[in-house]
Amino acid sequence: MDDTVDKINRTFLTSYDRESEEELELTIRVVMVARFLERIADHAVDIGEQVRYMVIGEFVE
């Protein structure tokens, strides 16, 4: 899903109307939220890997 999120971010950054400051601000906010959600997902994966290691003793990256 990481590639999908990156593609969506690029689409937002290239598709806004360059004349509209309001649209640019909204686009920046949406991209920032998408990045924050991606970081949350990365942390969740890391936590899952650590829990698996603690329970099973096997580290899978």
C-alpha distance matrix in Angstrom:
0.0 3.8 5.5 5.1 6.4 8.7 9.9 10.7 12.5 14.5 15.4 16.8 18.7 20.3 21.1 23.3 27.1 28.6 31.8 30.4 30.2 29.0 26.0 25.2 25.4 23.1 20.5 20.7 20.4 17.3 15.6 17.0 15.8 12.2 12.7 14.5 11.9 9.4 12.5 13.3 10.2 11.1 14.6 13.9 12.6 15.7 17.9 16.8 17.6 20.9 21.9 21.4 23.6 26.2 26.5 26.2 27.1 24.4 21.8 18.7 16.3
3.8 0.0 3.8 5.4 5.3 6.3 8.7 10.0 10.7 12.5 14.3 15.6 16.8 18.7 20.1 22.2 26.0 27.0 30.3 29.1 28.6 27.7 24.9 23.6 23.7 22.0 19.1 18.8 18.9 16.2 13.8 14.9 14.4 10.8 10.4 12.6 10.9 7.7 10.4 12.2 9.6 9.6 13.3 13.6 12.3 14.7 17.4 17.1 17.4 20.4 22.0 21.8 23.5 26.1 27.0 26.8 27.1 24.5 21.5 18.5 15.6
5.5 3.8 0.0 3.8 5.5 5.1 6.1 8.7 9.9 10.6 12.3 14.4 15.4 16.6 18.2 20.7 24.4 25.5 28.9 28.2 28.0 27.4 24.3 23.0 23.8 22.1 18.9 19.0 19.7 16.8 14.3 16.2 16.2 12.4 12.3 15.2 13.8 10.8 13.7 15.7 13.3 13.2 17.0 17.4 15.9 18.2 21.1 20.6 20.8 23.9 25.6 25.1 26.6 29.5 30.2 29.8 30.1 27.2 24.2 21.0 18.0
5.1 5.4 3.8 0.0 3.8 5.4 5.1 6.3 8.7 10.0 10.5 12.5 14.4 15.5 16.3 18.8 22.6 24.1 27.4 26.3 26.4 25.5 22.3 21.5 22.3 20.1 17.1 17.8 18.2 14.9 13.1 15.4 14.8 11.1 12.1 14.9 12.9 10.8 14.3 15.8 13.5 14.4 18.0 17.9 17.0 19.8 22.2 21.6 22.3 25.4 26.7 26.3 28.3 30.9 31.4 31.2 31.9 29.1 26.4 23.2 20.5
6.4 5.3 5.5 3.8 0.0 3.8 5.4 5.1 6.2 8.7 9.8 10.7 12.4 14.4 15.4 17.3 21.1 22.4 25.5 24.2 23.9 22.8 19.9 18.9 19.2 17.2 14.3 14.6 14.7 11.6 9.6 11.7 11.1 7.3 8.4 11.2 9.7 7.7 11.3 13.0 11.4 12.5 15.8 16.2 15.9 18.4 20.7 20.7 21.7 24.4 25.8 26.0 27.9 30.2 31.0 31.2 31.7 29.3 26.4 23.5 20.7
8.7 6.3 5.1 5.4 3.8 0.0 3.8 5.4 5.1 6.3 8.6 10.0 10.7 12.5 14.3 16.4 20.1 20.9 24.3 23.5 23.1 22.7 19.7 18.1 18.9 17.5 14.2 14.0 15.1 12.6 9.6 11.8 12.5 9.0 8.9 12.4 11.9 9.5 12.3 14.9 13.6 13.8 17.2 18.3 17.7 19.7 22.4 22.7 23.1 25.7 27.6 27.7 29.2 31.7 32.8 32.9 33.0 30.4 27.2 24.3 21.1
9.9 8.7 6.1 5.1 5.4 3.8 0.0 3.8 5.4 5.2 6.2 8.7 10.0 10.7 12.0 14.8 18.4 19.6 23.1 22.5 22.7 22.4 19.0 17.8 19.2 17.6 14.1 14.9 16.3 13.4 11.0 14.0 14.6 11.1 12.0 15.4 14.6 12.7 15.9 18.1 16.6 17.2 20.7 21.4 20.7 23.0 25.6 25.5 26.1 28.9 30.5 30.5 32.1 34.7 35.6 35.5 35.8 33.0 30.0 26.9 23.9
10.7 10.0 8.7 6.3 5.1 5.4 3.8 0.0 3.8 5.5 5.0 6.2 8.7 10.0 10.4 12.7 16.4 18.0 21.2 20.1 20.3 19.4 16.1 15.4 16.5 14.4 11.2 12.5 13.4 10.1 8.6 11.9 11.9 8.8 10.7 13.8 12.9 11.9 15.3 17.1 16.0 17.3 20.5 21.0 21.0 23.4 25.6 25.7 26.8 29.4 30.8 31.0 33.0 35.2 36.0 36.2 36.8 34.3 31.4 28.5 25.6
12.5 10.7 9.9 8.7 6.2 5.1 5.4 3.8 0.0 3.8 5.4 5.2 6.3 8.8 10.1 11.7 15.4 16.3 19.6 18.5 18.2 17.7 14.7 13.2 14.1 12.6 9.2 9.5 11.0 8.4 5.8 9.0 10.1 7.4 8.4 11.9 12.0 11.1 13.9 16.2 15.8 16.6 19.6 20.8 21.0 22.9 25.2 25.9 26.8 29.1 30.8 31.4 33.0 35.1 36.3 36.7 37.0 34.6 31.4 28.8 25.6
14.5 12.5 10.6 10.0 8.7 6.3 5.2 5.5 3.8 0.0 3.8 5.5 5.1 6.2 8.5 10.8 14.3 14.9 18.5 18.2 18.3 18.4 15.2 13.5 15.3 14.4 10.6 11.2 13.5 11.5 8.8 12.1 13.7 11.2 11.7 15.4 15.7 14.3 17.0 19.6 19.1 19.4 22.6 23.9 23.7 25.5 28.2 28.7 29.3 31.7 33.6 33.9 35.4 37.8 39.0 39.1 39.2 36.6 33.4 30.6 27.3
15.4 14.3 12.3 10.5 9.8 8.6 6.2 5.0 5.4 3.8 0.0 3.8 5.5 5.3 5.9 8.8 12.3 13.8 17.2 16.7 17.5 17.3 13.7 12.9 15.0 13.6 10.0 11.8 13.9 11.3 9.8 13.6 14.6 12.2 13.8 17.2 17.0 16.2 19.2 21.3 20.7 21.6 24.8 25.6 25.6 27.8 30.2 30.4 31.4 33.9 35.5 35.8 37.5 39.9 40.8 41.0 41.4 38.8 35.7 32.8 29.7
16.8 15.6 14.4 12.5 10.7 10.0 8.7 6.2 5.2 5.5 3.8 0.0 3.8 5.6 5.4 6.6 10.4 11.9 15.0 13.9 14.2 13.8 10.3 9.5 11.3 9.8 6.2 8.4 10.4 8.1 7.2 10.9 12.1 10.6 12.4 15.4 15.6 15.6 18.3 20.3 20.3 21.5 24.2 25.2 25.8 27.8 29.9 30.5 31.7 34.0 35.5 36.2 37.9 40.0 41.0 41.5 42.0 39.6 36.6 33.9 30.8
18.7 16.8 15.4 14.4 12.4 10.7 10.0 8.7 6.3 5.1 5.5 3.8 0.0 3.8 5.9 6.6 10.0 10.2 13.7 13.2 13.2 13.7 10.6 8.5 10.8 10.5 6.8 7.7 10.8 9.7 7.9 11.1 13.3 12.1 12.9 16.1 17.1 16.7 18.9 21.4 21.7 22.3 25.0 26.5 26.9 28.6 30.9 31.8 32.7 34.8 36.6 37.4 38.8 40.9 42.3 42.8 42.9 40.5 37.2 34.7 31.3
20.3 18.7 16.6 15.5 14.4 12.5 10.7 10.0 8.8 6.2 5.3 5.6 3.8 0.0 3.8 6.0 8.8 9.3 12.9 13.3 14.2 15.2 11.8 10.3 13.4 13.1 9.6 11.2 14.3 13.0 11.5 14.9 16.9 15.4 16.3 19.7 20.4 19.7 22.2 24.7 24.6 25.2 28.2 29.5 29.7 31.4 33.9 34.6 35.3 37.7 39.5 40.0 41.4 43.7 45.0 45.2 45.3 42.8 39.5 36.8 33.5
21.1 20.1 18.2 16.3 15.4 14.3 12.0 10.4 10.1 8.5 5.9 5.4 5.9 3.8 0.0 3.8 6.7 8.7 11.8 11.8 13.4 13.7 10.1 9.8 13.0 12.0 9.1 11.8 14.3 12.7 12.3 15.9 17.2 16.0 17.7 20.8 21.1 20.9 23.7 25.7 25.6 26.7 29.6 30.6 30.9 33.0 35.2 35.7 36.8 39.2 40.7 41.2 43.0 45.2 46.2 46.5 46.9 44.5 41.4 38.5 35.4
23.3 22.2 20.7 18.8 17.3 16.4 14.8 12.7 11.7 10.8 8.8 6.6 6.6 6.0 3.8 0.0 3.8 6.0 8.7 8.1 9.7 10.0 6.5 6.5 9.9 9.4 7.2 10.0 12.6 11.8 12.0 15.1 16.6 16.2 18.0 20.6 21.3 21.8 24.2 26.1 26.5 27.8 30.3 31.4 32.2 34.1 36.1 36.9 38.2 40.3 41.8 42.6 44.4 46.3 47.4 48.1 48.5 46.2 43.1 40.4 37.3
27.1 26.0 24.4 22.6 21.1 20.1 18.4 16.4 15.4 14.3 12.3 10.4 10.0 8.8 6.7 3.8 0.0 3.8 5.4 5.7 8.5 9.5 6.8 7.4 11.0 11.2 10.0 12.6 15.1 14.9 15.4 18.3 19.9 19.8 21.5 24.0 24.9 25.4 27.8 29.6 30.2 31.5 33.9 35.1 35.9 37.8 39.7 40.6 41.9 44.0 45.5 46.4 48.1 50.0 51.2 51.9 52.2 50.0 46.8 44.2 41.0
28.6 27.0 25.5 24.1 22.4 20.9 19.6 18.0 16.3 14.9 13.8 11.9 10.2 9.3 8.7 6.0 3.8 0.0 3.8 5.6 7.4 9.9 8.1 7.2 10.8 12.2 10.9 12.5 15.5 16.0 16.0 18.4 20.6 20.8 21.9 24.4 25.8 26.2 28.1 30.3 31.1 32.0 34.3 35.9 36.8 38.3 40.4 41.5 42.6 44.5 46.2 47.3 48.7 50.6 52.0 52.7 52.8 50.6 47.3 44.9 41.5
31.8 30.3 28.9 27.4 25.5 24.3 23.1 21.2 19.6 18.5 17.2 15.0 13.7 12.9 11.8 8.7 5.4 3.8 0.0 3.8 6.5 9.1 8.6 8.6 11.7 13.2 13.0 14.7 17.2 18.1 18.6 20.8 22.8 23.4 24.7 26.9 28.3 29.1 30.9 32.9 33.9 35.0 37.1 38.6 39.7 41.3 43.1 44.4 45.6 47.4 49.1 50.2 51.8 53.5 54.9 55.8 55.9 53.8 50.6 48.2 44.9
30.4 29.1 28.2 26.3 24.2 23.5 22.5 20.1 18.5 18.2 16.7 13.9 13.2 13.3 11.8 8.1 5.7 5.6 3.8 0.0 3.8 5.4 5.3 6.4 8.8 10.1 10.7 12.5 14.5 15.5 16.7 18.6 20.2 21.2 22.8 24.6 26.0 27.1 29.0 30.6 31.8 33.2 35.1 36.4 37.8 39.4 41.0 42.3 43.8 45.5 46.9 48.3 50.0 51.5 52.8 53.9 54.2 52.3 49.1 46.8 43.6
30.2 28.6 28.0 26.4 23.9 23.1 22.7 20.3 18.2 18.3 17.5 14.2 13.2 14.2 13.4 9.7 8.5 7.4 6.5 3.8 0.0 3.8 5.4 5.0 6.2 8.6 9.8 10.6 12.4 14.3 15.4 16.6 18.5 20.0 21.1 22.6 24.5 25.8 27.1 28.8 30.4 31.6 33.2 34.8 36.4 37.7 39.2 40.8 42.3 43.7 45.2 46.8 48.3 49.7 51.2 52.5 52.6 50.9 47.7 45.6 42.4
29.0 27.7 27.4 25.5 22.8 22.7 22.4 19.4 17.7 18.4 17.3 13.8 13.7 15.2 13.7 10.0 9.5 9.9 9.1 5.4 3.8 0.0 3.8 5.4 5.2 6.2 8.6 10.0 10.7 12.4 14.3 15.5 16.7 18.5 20.1 21.2 22.7 24.4 26.0 27.2 28.8 30.4 31.9 33.2 35.0 36.5 37.7 39.2 41.0 42.4 43.6 45.3 47.0 48.3 49.6 51.0 51.4 49.7 46.7 44.6 41.6
26.0 24.9 24.3 22.3 19.9 19.7 19.0 16.1 14.7 15.2 13.7 10.3 10.6 11.8 10.1 6.5 6.8 8.1 8.6 5.3 5.4 3.8 0.0 3.8 5.4 5.1 6.0 8.6 9.8 10.5 12.2 14.2 15.3 16.4 18.3 19.9 21.0 22.4 24.4 25.7 26.9 28.6 30.4 31.5 33.0 34.8 36.2 37.4 39.1 40.8 42.1 43.4 45.3 46.7 47.9 49.1 49.5 47.7 44.6 42.4 39.4
25.2 23.6 23.0 21.5 18.9 18.1 17.8 15.4 13.2 13.5 12.9 9.5 8.5 10.3 9.8 6.5 7.4 7.2 8.6 6.4 5.0 5.4 3.8 0.0 3.8 5.5 5.0 6.2 8.6 9.9 10.6 12.3 14.3 15.3 16.6 18.4 20.0 21.1 22.7 24.5 25.8 27.0 28.8 30.4 31.8 33.2 34.9 36.3 37.7 39.3 40.8 42.2 43.8 45.3 46.8 47.8 48.0 46.2 43.0 40.8 37.6
25.4 23.7 23.8 22.3 19.2 18.9 19.2 16.5 14.1 15.3 15.0 11.3 10.8 13.4 13.0 9.9 11.0 10.8 11.7 8.8 6.2 5.2 5.4 3.8 0.0 3.8 5.4 5.2 6.3 8.7 10.0 10.6 12.4 14.3 15.4 16.6 18.5 20.0 21.2 22.7 24.5 25.8 27.2 28.8 30.6 31.8 33.2 34.9 36.5 37.8 39.2 40.9 42.4 43.7 45.2 46.6 46.8 45.2 42.0 40.1 37.0
23.1 22.0 22.1 20.1 17.2 17.5 17.6 14.4 12.6 14.4 13.6 9.8 10.5 13.1 12.0 9.4 11.2 12.2 13.2 10.1 8.6 6.2 5.1 5.5 3.8 0.0 3.8 5.5 5.1 6.2 8.6 9.9 10.6 12.3 14.3 15.3 16.5 18.4 20.1 21.1 22.6 24.4 25.9 27.0 28.8 30.5 31.7 33.0 34.9 36.4 37.5 39.1 40.9 42.2 43.4 44.8 45.3 43.6 40.7 38.6 35.7
20.5 19.1 18.9 17.1 14.3 14.2 14.1 11.2 9.2 10.6 10.0 6.2 6.8 9.6 9.1 7.2 10.0 10.9 13.0 10.7 9.8 8.6 6.0 5.0 5.4 3.8 0.0 3.8 5.4 5.2 6.2 8.6 10.0 10.6 12.4 14.3 15.4 16.5 18.5 20.1 21.2 22.6 24.6 25.8 27.2 28.9 30.5 31.7 33.2 35.0 36.3 37.6 39.4 40.9 42.2 43.2 43.6 41.7 38.6 36.4 33.3
20.7 18.8 19.0 17.8 14.6 14.0 14.9 12.5 9.5 11.2 11.8 8.4 7.7 11.2 11.8 10.0 12.6 12.5 14.7 12.5 10.6 10.0 8.6 6.2 5.2 5.5 3.8 0.0 3.8 5.5 5.2 6.2 8.7 9.9 10.6 12.3 14.3 15.3 16.6 18.5 20.0 21.1 22.8 24.5 25.9 27.2 28.8 30.4 31.8 33.2 34.8 36.3 37.8 39.3 40.8 42.0 42.1 40.3 37.1 35.1 32.0
20.4 18.9 19.7 18.2 14.7 15.1 16.3 13.4 11.0 13.5 13.9 10.4 10.8 14.3 14.3 12.6 15.1 15.5 17.2 14.5 12.4 10.7 9.8 8.6 6.3 5.1 5.4 3.8 0.0 3.8 5.5 5.1 6.2 8.6 9.9 10.5 12.3 14.2 15.4 16.6 18.4 20.0 21.2 22.6 24.5 25.9 27.1 28.7 30.5 31.8 33.0 34.8 36.4 37.6 39.0 40.5 40.8 39.3 36.2 34.4 31.5
17.3 16.2 16.8 14.9 11.6 12.6 13.4 10.1 8.4 11.5 11.3 8.1 9.7 13.0 12.7 11.8 14.9 16.0 18.1 15.5 14.3 12.4 10.5 9.9 8.7 6.2 5.2 5.5 3.8 0.0 3.8 5.4 5.1 6.2 8.7 9.9 10.6 12.3 14.3 15.4 16.5 18.4 20.1 21.1 22.7 24.6 25.8 27.0 28.9 30.5 31.6 33.1 34.9 36.3 37.5 38.7 39.2 37.5 34.6 32.5 29.7
15.6 13.8 14.3 13.1 9.6 9.6 11.0 8.6 5.8 8.8 9.8 7.2 7.9 11.5 12.3 12.0 15.4 16.0 18.6 16.7 15.4 14.3 12.2 10.6 10.0 8.6 6.2 5.2 5.5 3.8 0.0 3.8 5.5 5.0 6.2 8.7 9.9 10.5 12.4 14.3 15.3 16.5 18.6 20.0 21.2 22.8 24.5 25.8 27.2 28.9 30.4 31.7 33.3 34.9 36.3 37.3 37.5 35.6 32.5 30.4 27.3
17.0 14.9 16.2 15.4 11.7 11.8 14.0 11.9 9.0 12.1 13.6 10.9 11.1 14.9 15.9 15.1 18.3 18.4 20.8 18.6 16.6 15.5 14.2 12.3 10.6 9.9 8.6 6.2 5.1 5.4 3.8 0.0 3.8 5.4 5.1 6.2 8.6 9.8 10.6 12.4 14.3 15.3 16.7 18.5 20.1 21.2 22.7 24.5 25.9 27.2 28.8 30.4 31.8 33.2 34.8 36.1 36.2 34.6 31.5 29.7 26.7
15.8 14.4 16.2 14.8 11.1 12.5 14.6 11.9 10.1 13.7 14.6 12.1 13.3 16.9 17.2 16.6 19.9 20.6 22.8 20.2 18.5 16.7 15.3 14.3 12.4 10.6 10.0 8.7 6.2 5.1 5.5 3.8 0.0 3.8 5.4 5.0 6.1 8.5 9.9 10.5 12.3 14.2 15.4 16.5 18.5 20.1 21.1 22.6 24.5 25.9 27.0 28.7 30.5 31.6 32.9 34.4 34.8 33.4 30.5 28.7 26.0
12.2 10.8 12.4 11.1 7.3 9.0 11.1 8.8 7.4 11.2 12.2 10.6 12.1 15.4 16.0 16.2 19.8 20.8 23.4 21.2 20.0 18.5 16.4 15.3 14.3 12.3 10.6 9.9 8.6 6.2 5.0 5.4 3.8 0.0 3.8 5.5 5.1 6.2 8.7 9.9 10.6 12.4 14.4 15.3 16.7 18.6 20.1 21.1 22.8 24.6 25.8 27.1 28.9 30.5 31.6 32.7 33.2 31.4 28.5 26.4 23.6
12.7 10.4 12.3 12.1 8.4 8.9 12.0 10.7 8.4 11.7 13.8 12.4 12.9 16.3 17.7 18.0 21.5 21.9 24.7 22.8 21.1 20.1 18.3 16.6 15.4 14.3 12.4 10.6 9.9 8.7 6.2 5.1 5.4 3.8 0.0 3.8 5.4 5.0 6.3 8.7 9.8 10.5 12.5 14.3 15.4 16.6 18.5 20.0 21.2 22.8 24.5 25.8 27.2 28.8 30.4 31.4 31.5 29.8 26.6 24.7 21.7
14.5 12.6 15.2 14.9 11.2 12.4 15.4 13.8 11.9 15.4 17.2 15.4 16.1 19.7 20.8 20.6 24.0 24.4 26.9 24.6 22.6 21.2 19.9 18.4 16.6 15.3 14.3 12.3 10.5 9.9 8.7 6.2 5.0 5.5 3.8 0.0 3.8 5.4 5.1 6.3 8.7 9.8 10.7 12.4 14.4 15.4 16.6 18.5 20.1 21.2 22.7 24.5 26.0 27.1 28.7 30.2 30.3 29.0 26.0 24.5 21.8
11.9 10.9 13.8 12.9 9.7 11.9 14.6 12.9 12.0 15.7 17.0 15.6 17.1 20.4 21.1 21.3 24.9 25.8 28.3 26.0 24.5 22.7 21.0 20.0 18.5 16.5 15.4 14.3 12.3 10.6 9.9 8.6 6.1 5.1 5.4 3.8 0.0 3.8 5.4 5.0 6.2 8.7 9.9 10.5 12.5 14.3 15.3 16.5 18.5 20.1 21.0 22.6 24.5 25.8 26.9 28.3 28.9 27.4 24.7 23.0 20.5
9.4 7.7 10.8 10.8 7.7 9.5 12.7 11.9 11.1 14.3 16.2 15.6 16.7 19.7 20.9 21.8 25.4 26.2 29.1 27.1 25.8 24.4 22.4 21.1 20.0 18.4 16.5 15.3 14.2 12.3 10.5 9.8 8.5 6.2 5.0 5.4 3.8 0.0 3.8 5.4 5.1 6.2 8.7 9.8 10.7 12.5 14.3 15.4 16.7 18.6 20.1 21.2 22.9 24.6 25.9 26.8 27.1 25.3 22.3 20.3 17.6
12.5 10.4 13.7 14.3 11.3 12.3 15.9 15.3 13.9 17.0 19.2 18.3 18.9 22.2 23.7 24.2 27.8 28.1 30.9 29.0 27.1 26.0 24.4 22.7 21.2 20.1 18.5 16.6 15.4 14.3 12.4 10.6 9.9 8.7 6.3 5.1 5.4 3.8 0.0 3.8 5.4 5.0 6.2 8.6 9.9 10.6 12.4 14.2 15.4 16.6 18.4 20.0 21.2 22.7 24.4 25.6 25.6 24.1 21.0 19.6 16.8
13.3 12.2 15.7 15.8 13.0 14.9 18.1 17.1 16.2 19.6 21.3 20.3 21.4 24.7 25.7 26.1 29.6 30.3 32.9 30.6 28.8 27.2 25.7 24.5 22.7 21.1 20.1 18.5 16.6 15.4 14.3 12.4 10.5 9.9 8.7 6.3 5.0 5.4 3.8 0.0 3.8 5.4 5.1 6.2 8.8 9.9 10.6 12.3 14.3 15.4 16.5 18.4 20.1 21.1 22.5 24.1 24.5 23.3 20.7 19.5 17.3
10.2 9.6 13.3 13.5 11.4 13.6 16.6 16.0 15.8 19.1 20.7 20.3 21.7 24.6 25.6 26.5 30.2 31.1 33.9 31.8 30.4 28.8 26.9 25.8 24.5 22.6 21.2 20.0 18.4 16.5 15.3 14.3 12.3 10.6 9.8 8.7 6.2 5.1 5.4 3.8 0.0 3.8 5.4 5.0 6.3 8.7 9.8 10.5 12.4 14.3 15.3 16.5 18.5 20.0 21.0 22.1 22.8 21.2 18.6 16.9 14.8
11.1 9.6 13.2 14.4 12.5 13.8 17.2 17.3 16.6 19.4 21.6 21.5 22.3 25.2 26.7 27.8 31.5 32.0 35.0 33.2 31.6 30.4 28.6 27.0 25.8 24.4 22.6 21.1 20.0 18.4 16.5 15.3 14.2 12.4 10.5 9.8 8.7 6.2 5.0 5.4 3.8 0.0 3.8 5.4 5.2 6.3 8.8 9.9 10.7 12.5 14.4 15.5 16.8 18.6 20.2 21.0 21.0 19.3 16.3 14.7 12.1
14.6 13.3 17.0 18.0 15.8 17.2 20.7 20.5 19.6 22.6 24.8 24.2 25.0 28.2 29.6 30.3 33.9 34.3 37.1 35.1 33.2 31.9 30.4 28.8 27.2 25.9 24.6 22.8 21.2 20.1 18.6 16.7 15.4 14.4 12.5 10.7 9.9 8.7 6.2 5.1 5.4 3.8 0.0 3.8 5.4 5.0 6.2 8.6 9.8 10.6 12.3 14.2 15.3 16.5 18.4 19.8 19.7 18.7 15.9 15.2 13.2
13.9 13.6 17.4 17.9 16.2 18.3 21.4 21.0 20.8 23.9 25.6 25.2 26.5 29.5 30.6 31.4 35.1 35.9 38.6 36.4 34.8 33.2 31.5 30.4 28.8 27.0 25.8 24.5 22.6 21.1 20.0 18.5 16.5 15.3 14.3 12.4 10.5 9.8 8.6 6.2 5.0 5.4 3.8 0.0 3.8 5.4 5.1 6.2 8.6 9.9 10.5 12.3 14.3 15.3 16.4 17.9 18.6 17.6 15.4 14.5 13.2
12.6 12.3 15.9 17.0 15.9 17.7 20.7 21.0 21.0 23.7 25.6 25.8 26.9 29.7 30.9 32.2 35.9 36.8 39.7 37.8 36.4 35.0 33.0 31.8 30.6 28.8 27.2 25.9 24.5 22.7 21.2 20.1 18.5 16.7 15.4 14.4 12.5 10.7 9.9 8.8 6.3 5.2 5.4 3.8 0.0 3.8 5.4 5.0 6.2 8.7 9.9 10.5 12.4 14.3 15.4 16.1 16.6 15.0 12.4 11.0 9.5
15.7 14.7 18.2 19.8 18.4 19.7 23.0 23.4 22.9 25.5 27.8 27.8 28.6 31.4 33.0 34.1 37.8 38.3 41.3 39.4 37.7 36.5 34.8 33.2 31.8 30.5 28.9 27.2 25.9 24.6 22.8 21.2 20.1 18.6 16.6 15.4 14.3 12.5 10.6 9.9 8.7 6.3 5.0 5.4 3.8 0.0 3.8 5.4 5.1 6.3 8.7 9.9 10.7 12.4 14.4 15.3 15.0 13.7 10.9 10.4 8.9
17.9 17.4 21.1 22.2 20.7 22.4 25.6 25.6 25.2 28.2 30.2 29.9 30.9 33.9 35.2 36.1 39.7 40.4 43.1 41.0 39.2 37.7 36.2 34.9 33.2 31.7 30.5 28.8 27.1 25.8 24.5 22.7 21.1 20.1 18.5 16.6 15.3 14.3 12.4 10.6 9.8 8.8 6.2 5.1 5.4 3.8 0.0 3.8 5.4 5.1 6.1 8.6 9.8 10.5 12.3 14.0 14.2 13.9 11.8 12.1 11.6
16.8 17.1 20.6 21.6 20.7 22.7 25.5 25.7 25.9 28.7 30.4 30.5 31.8 34.6 35.7 36.9 40.6 41.5 44.4 42.3 40.8 39.2 37.4 36.3 34.9 33.0 31.7 30.4 28.7 27.0 25.8 24.5 22.6 21.1 20.0 18.5 16.5 15.4 14.2 12.3 10.5 9.9 8.6 6.2 5.0 5.4 3.8 0.0 3.8 5.4 5.1 6.1 8.6 9.9 10.5 11.8 12.8 12.0 10.5 10.2 10.4
17.6 17.4 20.8 22.3 21.7 23.1 26.1 26.8 26.8 29.3 31.4 31.7 32.7 35.3 36.8 38.2 41.9 42.6 45.6 43.8 42.3 41.0 39.1 37.7 36.5 34.9 33.2 31.8 30.5 28.9 27.2 25.9 24.5 22.8 21.2 20.1 18.5 16.7 15.4 14.3 12.4 10.7 9.8 8.6 6.2 5.1 5.4 3.8 0.0 3.8 5.5 5.1 6.2 8.7 10.0 10.4 10.4 9.0 6.9 6.8 7.2
20.9 20.4 23.9 25.4 24.4 25.7 28.9 29.4 29.1 31.7 33.9 34.0 34.8 37.7 39.2 40.3 44.0 44.5 47.4 45.5 43.7 42.4 40.8 39.3 37.8 36.4 35.0 33.2 31.8 30.5 28.9 27.2 25.9 24.6 22.8 21.2 20.1 18.6 16.6 15.4 14.3 12.5 10.6 9.9 8.7 6.3 5.1 5.4 3.8 0.0 3.8 5.4 5.1 6.2 8.7 10.0 9.4 9.4 7.7 9.3 9.9
21.9 22.0 25.6 26.7 25.8 27.6 30.5 30.8 30.8 33.6 35.5 35.5 36.6 39.5 40.7 41.8 45.5 46.2 49.1 46.9 45.2 43.6 42.1 40.8 39.2 37.5 36.3 34.8 33.0 31.6 30.4 28.8 27.0 25.8 24.5 22.7 21.0 20.1 18.4 16.5 15.3 14.4 12.3 10.5 9.9 8.7 6.1 5.1 5.5 3.8 0.0 3.8 5.4 5.0 6.1 8.4 9.2 9.9 9.5 11.0 12.5
21.4 21.8 25.1 26.3 26.0 27.7 30.5 31.0 31.4 33.9 35.8 36.2 37.4 40.0 41.2 42.6 46.4 47.3 50.2 48.3 46.8 45.3 43.4 42.2 40.9 39.1 37.6 36.3 34.8 33.1 31.7 30.4 28.7 27.1 25.8 24.5 22.6 21.2 20.0 18.4 16.5 15.5 14.2 12.3 10.5 9.9 8.6 6.1 5.1 5.4 3.8 0.0 3.8 5.5 5.2 5.7 7.0 6.9 7.2 8.4 10.7
23.6 23.5 26.6 28.3 27.9 29.2 32.1 33.0 33.0 35.4 37.5 37.9 38.8 41.4 43.0 44.4 48.1 48.7 51.8 50.0 48.3 47.0 45.3 43.8 42.4 40.9 39.4 37.8 36.4 34.9 33.3 31.8 30.5 28.9 27.2 26.0 24.5 22.9 21.2 20.1 18.5 16.8 15.3 14.3 12.4 10.7 9.8 8.6 6.2 5.1 5.4 3.8 0.0 3.8 5.6 5.4 4.4 4.9 5.2 8.0 10.4
26.2 26.1 29.5 30.9 30.2 31.7 34.7 35.2 35.1 37.8 39.9 40.0 40.9 43.7 45.2 46.3 50.0 50.6 53.5 51.5 49.7 48.3 46.7 45.3 43.7 42.2 40.9 39.3 37.6 36.3 34.9 33.2 31.6 30.5 28.8 27.1 25.8 24.6 22.7 21.1 20.0 18.6 16.5 15.3 14.3 12.4 10.5 9.9 8.7 6.2 5.0 5.5 3.8 0.0 3.8 6.0 5.6 8.0 8.9 11.8 14.0
26.5 27.0 30.2 31.4 31.0 32.8 35.6 36.0 36.3 39.0 40.8 41.0 42.3 45.0 46.2 47.4 51.2 52.0 54.9 52.8 51.2 49.6 47.9 46.8 45.2 43.4 42.2 40.8 39.0 37.5 36.3 34.8 32.9 31.6 30.4 28.7 26.9 25.9 24.4 22.5 21.0 20.2 18.4 16.4 15.4 14.4 12.3 10.5 10.0 8.7 6.1 5.2 5.6 3.8 0.0 3.8 5.9 8.2 10.2 12.5 15.3
26.2 26.8 29.8 31.2 31.2 32.9 35.5 36.2 36.7 39.1 41.0 41.5 42.8 45.2 46.5 48.1 51.9 52.7 55.8 53.9 52.5 51.0 49.1 47.8 46.6 44.8 43.2 42.0 40.5 38.7 37.3 36.1 34.4 32.7 31.4 30.2 28.3 26.8 25.6 24.1 22.1 21.0 19.8 17.9 16.1 15.3 14.0 11.8 10.4 10.0 8.4 5.7 5.4 6.0 3.8 0.0 3.8 5.4 8.4 10.6 14.0
27.1 27.1 30.1 31.9 31.7 33.0 35.8 36.8 37.0 39.2 41.4 42.0 42.9 45.3 46.9 48.5 52.2 52.8 55.9 54.2 52.6 51.4 49.5 48.0 46.8 45.3 43.6 42.1 40.8 39.2 37.5 36.2 34.8 33.2 31.5 30.3 28.9 27.1 25.6 24.5 22.8 21.0 19.7 18.6 16.6 15.0 14.2 12.8 10.4 9.4 9.2 7.0 4.4 5.6 5.9 3.8 0.0 3.8 6.6 9.8 13.0
24.4 24.5 27.2 29.1 29.3 30.4 33.0 34.3 34.6 36.6 38.8 39.6 40.5 42.8 44.5 46.2 50.0 50.6 53.8 52.3 50.9 49.7 47.7 46.2 45.2 43.6 41.7 40.3 39.3 37.5 35.6 34.6 33.4 31.4 29.8 29.0 27.4 25.3 24.1 23.3 21.2 19.3 18.7 17.6 15.0 13.7 13.9 12.0 9.0 9.4 9.9 6.9 4.9 8.0 8.2 5.4 3.8 0.0 3.8 6.4 9.9
21.8 21.5 24.2 26.4 26.4 27.2 30.0 31.4 31.4 33.4 35.7 36.6 37.2 39.5 41.4 43.1 46.8 47.3 50.6 49.1 47.7 46.7 44.6 43.0 42.0 40.7 38.6 37.1 36.2 34.6 32.5 31.5 30.5 28.5 26.6 26.0 24.7 22.3 21.0 20.7 18.6 16.3 15.9 15.4 12.4 10.9 11.8 10.5 6.9 7.7 9.5 7.2 5.2 8.9 10.2 8.4 6.6 3.8 0.0 3.8 6.5
18.7 18.5 21.0 23.2 23.5 24.3 26.9 28.5 28.8 30.6 32.8 33.9 34.7 36.8 38.5 40.4 44.2 44.9 48.2 46.8 45.6 44.6 42.4 40.8 40.1 38.6 36.4 35.1 34.4 32.5 30.4 29.7 28.7 26.4 24.7 24.5 23.0 20.3 19.6 19.5 16.9 14.7 15.2 14.5 11.0 10.4 12.1 10.2 6.8 9.3 11.0 8.4 8.0 11.8 12.5 10.6 9.8 6.4 3.8 0.0 3.8
16.3 15.6 18.0 20.5 20.7 21.1 23.9 25.6 25.6 27.3 29.7 30.8 31.3 33.5 35.4 37.3 41.0 41.5 44.9 43.6 42.4 41.6 39.4 37.6 37.0 35.7 33.3 32.0 31.5 29.7 27.3 26.7 26.0 23.6 21.7 21.8 20.5 17.6 16.8 17.3 14.8 12.1 13.2 13.2 9.5 8.9 11.6 10.4 7.2 9.9 12.5 10.7 10.4 14.0 15.3 14.0 13.0 9.9 6.5 3.8 0.0
